[in-house]
Amino acid sequence: MWGADKETKFDPGPLESFGNAQTVEKLTAAADPYTTAEKTKKAFGKLNPNQYGILPVMVVMRNGTGQALLLDDMKVEYILPSRQKIEATPARDVIRVRGVDRPRVSRNPLPVPTSPRASVKKSPLNVWEIEGRAFAAEMLPPGETAGGFFYFQASPQPGAILYITGIREAATRRELFYIEIPLD
């Protein structure tokens, strides 16, 4: 549920411990942006994704509806105070995100092509915690809780909100209302 932990056990805490939570049609969702070095160290060890332009946001959901919910078409967006929308980057693609550009020093005056696979292996974001702790639930049974990280190519901003749509009841396929969680 919280990822396949290899070395250390990571626990984001109970849903009630999150300051930012919303309940819509008996589905409670809470979010916590991991913006400090202390928080990111607990979840990602030595890696701080914020240094590479990636904002990890922990999302925890509890289903109190009495019926299973489908999360496979769920869409999560980070909305800036300017109303600009930033879609979540899939965990498998986070390692391909180019962080801060650093000058490349080369002794060869001719450009030498490099393999994209080699650059992915060398990416500082290529750690198991990125995918292992990502939100992966596709269905949420009644009374159950699921959680994990969503990743955004953004820097944290006061007044931003997390906007979640596309959650449906499994039996009827009826979509629940959207969830809007302030991230202050």
N, C-alpha and C positions, 0 to 999 in steps of 0.2 A: 504494500500500500504506500509506503513512503520511499520506495526504491530499494534496490538490492544492495544493501550496505556491505561493503567489503571490510573496511577497517574500523570505522567508528560508527556508533549508532547515532543517527540524527533524529531528533524529535522536535518538530516545530511548536509543540505545545498544544493544549486543547483549544478547540474552536472558540471557547469563551474567553481565552486569553488574548485574542486578537482585538485590537481597538476598532478596527474597521470591519464591520459586518452588516449584511443586509439579509432580510428574510422576505422571500417572494413566494407566495403559494406554498408555504411550509417547507421550502428549500432555503436553508441558510448557507450563505457563502461569505467567507471572510478572506481578506487579502492583506499581505504585509510585504512591502517592498524592502529588499535587502540592500540597504544603501551604505551601511557602516562596515568597517573592516572587521569589527567584532562579530557581527551577524554572519557575514560571508565566510569567516573562518570556521564557524560552527558547521556550516553547510557544505563548504567547498574546500576546506583545508587551506593550503597555501595560496590557492587561486582566488583572486578577487575579480570577478567578471566585470565589475564597474570600471576597472582600469582599461578595459578593452572595448568600452562603449556598450556593454551589455548590462541591462538592468534586470536582475532576477526578482520575480514577484511570487511569493508563496501564496497559493490559493488552497483553501480547505473548504469542502462542501459537506453538509449533512442533509440527508434526505428524510424529511419528516412527513412526506406526502402520503405514505401508505401504499405507494405503487412504484415500480421500477422506473428510473429515468434514463433516457438515452443521452449520452454525452459525446457521441461520435461526430456530430455536426456542430459541436459547440465552437463558438468564435469568441476570442478574447482580444480586446483592444485596450491600449493605453492611450487615454485622451488627455492631451495637454490643455492647460488653461486657455490657450489660443484656439481650442477646438480641433486642432490637428490630431488626426487619428493615426496611431502606429499599431500595426498588427503584430501579434506574437510571432517570433521567429521559431520554427520547429527546432527542438533540441538537437536533432541530427544535423541541422544546418548551422548551429552556433559555432562549431569549430571552423567553419569556412568564413566567418565574419572577420573582416580586416579591422584590426584595432587601430591604435594610434600609428600613423606612418613613421617609420624610422628610416633614415637614409641608409641605403645599401652601399657598402664599400666593396668595389670589385677591382681587381688588378687587371682583369681582362677588358680591353676597350670594346670588344664586341659583345653584344647581348647573347647570353647563353640561355636557351629555353630550359625551364625546369618543369618537372612533372607536378601536376596538381596534387597527386597523391602524396608526394614528398612534402609539399607545403602543409597539407592537412596533418600529417604525422608530426610535423614540427610546431604546429599551432599550440600556443600556451593554453588554449581553451579545450584541447583534446585530452580531457580527463573524464574518468567514468562517472563522476558526480553530476556532470551536466545532463547526460541522458538518464542516468540512474535515478536521479531525484526529480525528473520532469513529471508533470501531470500526465498520467497515462490511462486513467480510467475511461472506458468507453460506455460503461453502464454503471448506474448507482442504485443498488437494491434498496428497498424501503428500510429505514432505520440505520443505514450504514453511513460511514464517513469516508471520504477520499480526499487526497491532497497531493500537491506537488508544485513544482516551479513552472512558471511561464517566463519566457525570456523576450526582452524588448530591446531593440537597438535605439536606446534613448538614455538620456541622463535624467535622474530624478528631479521633479519640479514640484514645488508647493502648489496645491490646487488641482493636481492631476487626479483623474479618476480611472478606475478599471471598469470596462463596459463588457458584459457577458451576455451573449445571445445564443440561440440555437439549441437550447435544452428542451427535450421533448419527453412526453409520457410514452413509455414503451408500448402500452396497450392501445392507446388511441392515436398516437403520433401527433397529438396536440402540443404545440409549442408553448412553453411557459413564457410569462412576461420577462423582459430583460432585467438584468441585475446591474445596478450602478453602485460601485463602492468607492467612496472618497479615500484617497491615499495620503492624507495629511499626517 
